[in-house]
């Protein structure tokens, strides 16, 4: 979050879901940090559809059907780099959203996603 707060298009705000910390543009909430490791990112429905296969191939990403948000689980520095890259995608997606498009609901994926610790997944 500290790194993202240095970006000129982002500022801190209270998350719409009421949990954690958030960042927003002048127009939309973009990032919700629910814990030190679990982050919801508002990519927009169009961006999620465009990147669906790439996002689904990452063990750090969890998708919720029909959601314009993705959940990123930060386990290592590569996951942080992925998050930073996806925030850039989100900023561009929100910037390019047609003015007539309705804003997405503020509901991120919090309480709709359960992130299991890596050892729980390996033990299946």
C-alpha angles and dihedrals in degrees: 000000000000091000093048092050088066090062110102095223095055133074134174120261141158111276117249090229091057096235128107127336130315143198126210144180121228086271110033147014106255110173134030117190103201094173137347089279108028120073132171116208124197103220097161124247092267094054092046090052092047093049098033098118094043092047092046090055093062120090088208094059129076121189126202113206111251094010124124088206128080126201118228120197111205112214101145143007091272089061089052090051089050091051092050091050092048091049087058089051090049093050091051092045092052092044091052096044109120112254090236092057113108114243114256116253113271090239109117122188095272109131089014095074130057114199111203121206113255094251091056091055093046091051094061 
